[in-house]
Amino acid sequence: MVSQNNSENPTKKKSYGNDRNLMDIAQYLKDAQSGHKRSIPPLELWHPKHCGKMNLAIKANGEWWHEGQLIRRQAMIDLFSSVLWKEDNKFYLKTPVEQIEIEVEDEPLLINQVDQVEIGGQLFLQLQTTSQDLVIVDAEHPVFMREFAGQLRPYVHVRLGLNALIQRHVFFHLVEMGHLVENAQGETVLSLQSGDFHLQLST
């Protein structure tokens, strides 16, 4: 169960609906991503033909396997992850000229770091993937819980319909940054705040 409220104070202006704050966040992400040398091409503008399947699988633990061999070069994973595309619940590697289907057991991205950053005088939760995507938790990029293989696991929306699994040690840090409270149903939930965006997660 995920309960999301945009602000604990309904009279308070939502930061993600404020153009100035959105510009602050956009500029922050632009500068931060540049520092990580991370660039995502305009995949939504490309309309290539489908070119079948590739023997490439992203396992539920975040490992990338090609033709039965584990890919160990992080630079190659970073490159492939920058052209990940999801369409009709299938995953692809997408270029301007071809779109090749790959196998993804759960979600293709993996969160391995969380920080609190100050933007426009407010504290936000910032998550980072193993391939250097930076995500500011907000209404467009919420943390949510979902069951996989009989286990409840935490995720966050990253981009273009792609989600990332939040690793266990990162989720423990999120728990430390939030508060455990009891909701109206008597359940213990994790309450998190990122800017003016507030959410509650069943644990």
VENPE-V348728 format. One record per residue. N is the residue number from 1. RES is the residue in one small letter. PHI is phi in degrees with one decimal (999 if undefined). OMEGA is omega in whole degrees, -180 to 180 (none if undefined). D_LAST is the distance of its C-alpha to the last C-alpha in whole Angstrom. Layout:
<<N & RES & PHI & OMEGA & D_LAST> <N & RES & PHI & OMEGA & D_LAST>>
//
This chain:
<<1 & m & 999 & 177 & 9> <2 & v & -125.9 & 176 & 10> <3 & s & -116.4 & -176 & 12> <4 & q & -122.2 & 174 & 15> <5 & n & -125.2 & -175 & 18> <6 & n & -70.7 & 178 & 20> <7 & s & -161.9 & 177 & 21> <8 & e & -70.5 & 178 & 20> <9 & n & -107.9 & -175 & 24> <10 & p & -64.3 & -180 & 26> <11 & t & -89.3 & -178 & 29> <12 & k & -81.7 & -177 & 28> <13 & k & -69.4 & -179 & 29> <14 & k & -73.4 & -177 & 26> <15 & s & -67.2 & -177 & 27> <16 & y & -76.1 & 176 & 26> <17 & g & -99.2 & -179 & 29> <18 & n & -96.9 & -175 & 31> <19 & d & -56.8 & -178 & 33> <20 & r & -65.7 & 179 & 34> <21 & n & -66.5 & 177 & 30> <22 & l & -62.2 & 179 & 30> <23 & m & -67.5 & 177 & 33> <24 & d & -60.5 & -179 & 32> <25 & i & -65.6 & -180 & 29> <26 & a & -60.7 & 180 & 31> <27 & q & -67.3 & 178 & 33> <28 & y & -60.1 & -179 & 31> <29 & l & -64.4 & 179 & 29> <30 & k & -61.1 & -180 & 33> <31 & d & -67.0 & -178 & 34> <32 & a & -67.4 & 180 & 31> <33 & q & -64.9 & 178 & 31> <34 & s & -62.1 & 178 & 35> <35 & g & -64.6 & 178 & 34> <36 & h & -90.2 & -178 & 32> <37 & k & 55.9 & -177 & 35> <38 & r & -108.1 & -179 & 32> <39 & s & -139.0 & 178 & 34> <40 & i & -103.4 & 180 & 33> <41 & p & -68.1 & -178 & 36> <42 & p & -77.6 & -175 & 36> <43 & l & -59.6 & -177 & 35> <44 & e & -66.6 & -180 & 35> <45 & l & -92.4 & -179 & 39> <46 & w & -94.2 & -179 & 39> <47 & h & -132.6 & -178 & 40> <48 & p & -80.5 & 176 & 42> <49 & k & -82.2 & 176 & 42> <50 & h & -76.4 & -174 & 40> <51 & c & -122.3 & 176 & 41> <52 & g & 81.1 & -175 & 40> <53 & k & -114.1 & 174 & 37> <54 & m & -114.3 & 178 & 37> <55 & n & -79.3 & 180 & 36> <56 & l & -129.2 & -177 & 33> <57 & a & -130.2 & 173 & 29> <58 & i & -104.4 & -175 & 26> <59 & k & -76.5 & -178 & 24> <60 & a & -65.3 & 178 & 20> <61 & n & -91.3 & 177 & 20> <62 & g & 93.5 & 180 & 22> <63 & e & -74.9 & 177 & 25> <64 & w & -106.4 & 180 & 28> <65 & w & -124.3 & 178 & 31> <66 & h & -123.9 & -179 & 34> <67 & e & 50.9 & 176 & 37> <68 & g & 80.9 & -179 & 35> <69 & q & -112.4 & 178 & 35> <70 & l & -69.7 & 176 & 32> <71 & i & -81.3 & -177 & 33> <72 & r & -103.4 & -178 & 33> <73 & r & -79.8 & -178 & 34> <74 & q & -64.2 & 179 & 32> <75 & a & -62.1 & 178 & 34> <76 & m & -70.5 & 178 & 35> <77 & i & -62.9 & 178 & 31> <78 & d & -58.7 & -179 & 31> <79 & l & -65.2 & 180 & 34> <80 & f & -63.3 & -177 & 32> <81 & s & -66.4 & -180 & 29> <82 & s & -72.7 & 179 & 31> <83 & v & -117.0 & 175 & 33> <84 & l & -68.8 & -178 & 30> <85 & w & -141.2 & 177 & 30> <86 & k & -118.7 & -178 & 28> <87 & e & -150.3 & -179 & 30> <88 & d & 52.7 & 178 & 30> <89 & n & 62.9 & 173 & 27> <90 & k & -118.2 & -177 & 29> <91 & f & -110.3 & -177 & 29> <92 & y & -139.2 & 160 & 32> <93 & l & -101.6 & -171 & 34> <94 & k & -120.6 & 174 & 36> <95 & t & -125.4 & 179 & 39> <96 & p & -62.6 & -173 & 42> <97 & v & -116.5 & -179 & 44> <98 & e & -152.5 & 179 & 41> <99 & q & -132.4 & -171 & 38> <100 & i & -114.0 & -179 & 37> <101 & e & -73.3 & 176 & 34> <102 & i & -128.6 & 180 & 31> <103 & e & -98.9 & 175 & 29> <104 & v & -129.0 & -177 & 25> <105 & e & -67.5 & -177 & 23> <106 & d & -130.8 & 175 & 20> <107 & e & -126.4 & -172 & 20> <108 & p & -82.8 & -176 & 23> <109 & l & -115.5 & -174 & 21> <110 & l & -136.5 & 177 & 19> <111 & i & -88.0 & 180 & 18> <112 & n & -123.7 & -180 & 19> <113 & q & -155.1 & 174 & 19> <114 & v & -134.5 & 178 & 18> <115 & d & -141.3 & 168 & 20> <116 & q & -107.4 & -179 & 21> <117 & v & -124.6 & 179 & 24> <118 & e & -99.5 & 178 & 27> <119 & i & -132.8 & 179 & 28> <120 & g & 58.6 & 178 & 31> <121 & g & 83.4 & 179 & 30> <122 & q & -118.6 & 176 & 26> <123 & l & -93.1 & 179 & 23> <124 & f & -122.8 & 172 & 21> <125 & l & -85.2 & 178 & 18> <126 & q & -117.4 & 178 & 20> <127 & l & -110.1 & -180 & 19> <128 & q & -131.1 & 178 & 21> <129 & t & -86.8 & 177 & 22> <130 & t & -64.8 & 178 & 24> <131 & s & -103.0 & 170 & 27> <132 & q & 77.3 & 169 & 27> <133 & d & -69.2 & 174 & 25> <134 & l & -110.4 & -177 & 24> <135 & v & -129.1 & 172 & 22> <136 & i & -92.5 & -179 & 21> <137 & v & -68.0 & 177 & 18> <138 & d & -157.0 & -177 & 20> <139 & a & -63.9 & 179 & 20> <140 & e & -84.5 & -177 & 22> <141 & h & -133.3 & -176 & 19> <142 & p & -82.2 & 168 & 16> <143 & v & -84.7 & 179 & 12> <144 & f & -146.6 & 180 & 10> <145 & m & -107.8 & 179 & 8> <146 & r & -151.1 & -179 & 11> <147 & e & -84.7 & 173 & 12> <148 & f & -141.4 & 179 & 14> <149 & a & 51.6 & 176 & 16> <150 & g & 80.8 & 180 & 14> <151 & q & -120.7 & 175 & 11> <152 & l & -83.5 & -175 & 8> <153 & r & -126.4 & -180 & 9> <154 & p & -91.9 & -180 & 9> <155 & y & -136.7 & 171 & 13> <156 & v & -141.7 & 175 & 15> <157 & h & -76.3 & -176 & 18> <158 & v & -107.2 & -177 & 21> <159 & r & -168.3 & 171 & 25> <160 & l & 48.3 & 180 & 27> <161 & g & 79.8 & -178 & 24> <162 & l & -92.5 & 176 & 23> <163 & n & -111.5 & 177 & 19> <164 & a & -126.7 & 173 & 18> <165 & l & -75.5 & 177 & 15> <166 & i & -89.5 & -178 & 13> <167 & q & -62.2 & -173 & 14> <168 & r & -56.5 & -177 & 12> <169 & h & -66.9 & 177 & 14> <170 & v & -70.6 & 179 & 14> <171 & f & -63.4 & 176 & 10> <172 & f & -60.7 & 177 & 11> <173 & h & -66.2 & 177 & 14> <174 & l & -62.1 & 178 & 12> <175 & v & -59.5 & 179 & 10> <176 & e & -65.8 & -179 & 13> <177 & m & -80.5 & -178 & 14> <178 & g & -106.5 & -179 & 12> <179 & h & -137.7 & 174 & 12> <180 & l & -88.5 & -177 & 9> <181 & v & -133.0 & 177 & 11> <182 & e & -103.0 & -180 & 11> <183 & n & -86.1 & -176 & 12> <184 & a & -65.4 & 179 & 15> <185 & q & -90.1 & 179 & 14> <186 & g & 80.7 & 179 & 13> <187 & e & -90.4 & 174 & 9> <188 & t & -84.3 & -178 & 7> <189 & v & -127.8 & 177 & 6> <190 & l & -93.4 & 179 & 7> <191 & s & -99.8 & -179 & 10> <192 & l & -124.4 & 179 & 12> <193 & q & -128.4 & 176 & 16> <194 & s & -136.2 & -170 & 18> <195 & g & 63.1 & 176 & 22> <196 & d & -93.9 & -179 & 22> <197 & f & -87.1 & -177 & 19> <198 & h & -122.7 & 176 & 16> <199 & l & -144.2 & 178 & 13> <200 & q & -126.8 & -176 & 9> <201 & l & -124.2 & 170 & 6> <202 & s & -68.8 & -178 & 4> <203 & t & -114.6 & none & 0>>
//
